[in-house]
């Protein structure tokens, strides 16, 4: 996973000036609620709008889907103010894709800040300055972990292979801590490491250029794999995987907002053209069948056959794309989540909205 504390990719620091939550693999912070102005360009197949017993002073919740069925929601700010005694955190969960929600007791509802992490099989709540609360039974019980450092189970949820934050080494999680591998990929910088099929792929960017290496034996040995030079510089190079098992490299630009450089693995790394693409992008997600979806200022498009094509999806520039554990495509906006369930070409679009009474 990413070296820059990749677990932040599935969490939200619930402060009004930091409504940033960054999610999974090729994800960056979704836009602030104030930027959500453009309507979706198409309708959905189903709307699941549920109201729960939450006072109207609460702002919209942060909703984190684990897969198409399971999600958690955290109400933790009120009228744009940080959490506090007059705004205790309220926690909810669904097991049917947002058709119904049930209240869960929050183990520390009053705290200076609240965070929610929901990797598969795990629910972790951060409540500064009181530490962390972890549950493996869907929020029925929690174990308290003191200190600022995330609990070990949350570190392990980032994957068997990760990049250490201190030294930038590829390491393996042994159940208690990350142990750097004896054999390293030999790249100038490692931004990301990820298992895709039977391959372990490490990638990074240095001096604007991309680098990658592949291991077929769980990191015991590595082979450098040439990455064709793109137009322009690359600031961060990430490995990501499509629902049907394709490996992609996404080269974020130094400013983190320019349209990325893209490569697809087909025995070697092939540079993917995207003629007609917008200058800027918001989020990226591979969707399968050789396609990659990108949100930008004008909505959403798909890179396919060397071109960027606008698509008629119920997703706008305010949505942030990510892939869930089961391959479902999720598009999250400040006040809703749109799920694309099913295979490419036969997806059902479901809008999920959770609001207070």
Secondary structure by P-SEA (a helix, b strand, c coil): cccccccccccccccccccbbbbcccccccccccccccccccccccccccccccccccccccccccccccccccccccccccccccccbbbbbbcccccbbbbbbcccccccbbbbbbcccbbbbbcccbbbbbbcccccbbbbbbcccccaaaaaacccbbbbccccccccccccbbbbbcccccccccccccccccccccccccccccccccccccccbbbbbbbccccccccbbbbbbcccbbbbbbbbccccccbbbbbbbcccbbbbbbccccccccccccccccbbbbbcccccccccccbbbbccccccccbbbbbcccbbbbbbcccbbbbbcccccbbbbbbbbbbcc
